[in-house]
Amino acid sequence: MNVNIVKWIMAAVSGIAASFWGVYGPVFVCVLCAIVLDVVTGLIKAKVTRVPITSERGTKGFWSKMALMAGLAFGIFLDAFIPIMLSVISIELPFNLPIGTVVGCYIVLNECISIFENINESAPTALPKWIKKLLEGGKNAINDGDKEAKDAD
């Protein structure tokens, strides 16, 4: 498939999602793509490593992915809820709280690490090892985001 066609498709899907969900459209599309890629690479890994695919594992995986989507929805909900409640009690923050975007980025990074592990188990020489370290560094940076706030106190 031509790379330009893929770019056009992704741009169209992201644009449509953004028109419906505003700033969260691209976040939602990226999370959804990462989840789908994780499932596909997991199925490939199961086939290559000859691990049986059972309905119990499939059900557990499905509900795990639904929990990720619920987490993203909760983050987006908090982005709307917190400013409304703060305005009710007359408190104004000098910054925005992009909780939904941060949660979405965290989910994508976790899924990317899982995708890398799936590919690495299926074809160990397909990807360089530094990619996993880079992804884990991003995940740790999000996890340690509150460290800077504690250091400032």
C-alpha positions in Angstrom: 0.0 0.0 0.0 1.3 3.4 -0.9 2.4 5.5 2.1 0.5 8.5 0.9 -2.7 6.6 0.8 -2.2 5.6 4.5 -1.4 9.2 5.4 -4.6 10.4 3.6 -6.7 7.7 5.4 -5.2 8.6 8.8 -5.7 12.3 8.2 -9.3 11.7 7.1 -10.1 9.5 10.1 -8.4 11.9 12.5 -10.2 14.9 11.0 -13.6 13.2 11.2 -12.9 12.2 14.8 -11.7 15.7 15.7 -14.9 17.2 14.2 -17.0 15.0 16.5 -14.8 14.9 19.6 -12.8 18.1 19.3 -9.3 17.8 20.7 -9.9 14.3 21.9 -10.6 12.9 18.4 -6.9 12.3 17.5 -6.3 11.0 21.0 -9.1 8.5 20.7 -8.0 7.4 17.2 -4.4 6.9 18.4 -5.6 4.8 21.4 -7.9 2.8 19.2 -5.2 2.1 16.6 -2.7 1.1 19.3 -5.3 -1.3 20.8 -6.1 -2.9 17.4 -2.3 -3.2 16.6 -1.7 -4.8 20.0 -4.5 -7.4 19.4 -3.2 -8.1 15.9 0.4 -8.5 17.0 -0.8 -10.6 20.0 -2.6 -13.0 17.6 0.5 -13.2 15.4 2.6 -13.9 18.5 0.2 -16.7 19.5 0.3 -18.2 16.1 4.2 -18.1 15.8 4.8 -19.3 19.3 2.0 -21.9 19.0 0.3 -20.7 22.2 -3.4 -21.8 22.0 -5.9 -19.0 21.7 -8.7 -19.7 24.2 -12.0 -18.0 24.8 -11.0 -17.4 28.4 -7.8 -15.5 27.3 -9.8 -13.7 24.6 -12.5 -12.6 27.1 -9.9 -11.4 29.6 -8.1 -9.5 26.8 -11.4 -7.9 25.6 -12.3 -6.7 29.0 -8.8 -5.4 29.6 -9.1 -3.3 26.4 -12.6 -2.1 27.5 -11.0 -1.0 30.8 -8.5 1.1 28.9 -11.3 2.7 27.0 -13.1 3.4 30.2 -10.0 4.9 31.6 -9.7 7.2 28.6 -13.4 8.2 28.9 -12.9 8.9 32.6 -9.9 11.1 31.9 -11.9 13.1 29.3 -14.8 13.3 31.8 -12.4 14.8 34.4 -11.2 17.4 31.9 -14.8 18.6 31.7 -15.8 18.0 35.3 -13.0 19.7 37.2 -13.2 23.2 35.6 -17.0 23.2 36.0 -16.8 22.2 39.7 -14.0 24.7 40.4 -16.1 27.4 38.9 -19.0 26.5 41.1 -16.8 27.0 44.2 -15.2 30.1 42.7 -11.7 28.7 42.3 -9.8 29.5 39.1 -6.7 27.6 38.0 -4.1 29.5 36.0 -3.6 26.4 33.7 -5.6 23.7 32.0 -5.6 20.1 33.2 -5.2 17.9 30.1 -6.0 14.7 32.0 -7.7 13.0 29.1 -4.8 13.6 26.8 -2.3 12.4 29.4 -4.3 9.3 30.0 -4.5 8.7 26.3 -0.8 9.1 25.8 -0.1 6.7 28.7 -2.4 4.1 27.2 -0.8 4.4 23.8 2.7 4.1 25.3 1.6 1.0 27.3 0.1 -0.5 24.1 3.2 0.3 22.1 5.4 -1.5 24.7 3.1 -4.5 24.4 3.2 -4.3 20.6 7.0 -4.2 20.7 7.1 -7.3 23.0 4.7 -9.2 20.7 6.8 -8.4 17.6 10.0 -9.2 19.5 8.7 -12.6 20.5 7.4 -13.3 17.0 10.5 -12.1 15.1 13.3 -11.2 17.5 15.4 -9.4 14.9 12.6 -7.3 13.5 13.0 -4.2 15.7 16.0 -2.7 17.6 16.0 -3.0 21.4 16.4 0.7 22.0 12.8 1.3 20.8 11.4 -0.5 23.9 13.7 1.6 26.2 12.5 4.8 24.4 8.8 3.8 24.9 9.4 2.8 28.6 11.2 6.2 29.1 8.1 8.0 27.9 5.9 5.9 30.1 8.1 6.6 33.1 8.1 10.3 32.3 4.3 10.3 32.5 4.4 8.3 35.7 6.9 10.6 37.3 5.1 13.8 36.2 4.1 14.5 39.8 7.8 14.2 40.9 8.4 17.7 39.6 5.4 19.1 41.4 6.6 17.5 44.7 10.1 18.9 44.1 8.6 22.4 43.6 6.9 22.3 47.0 
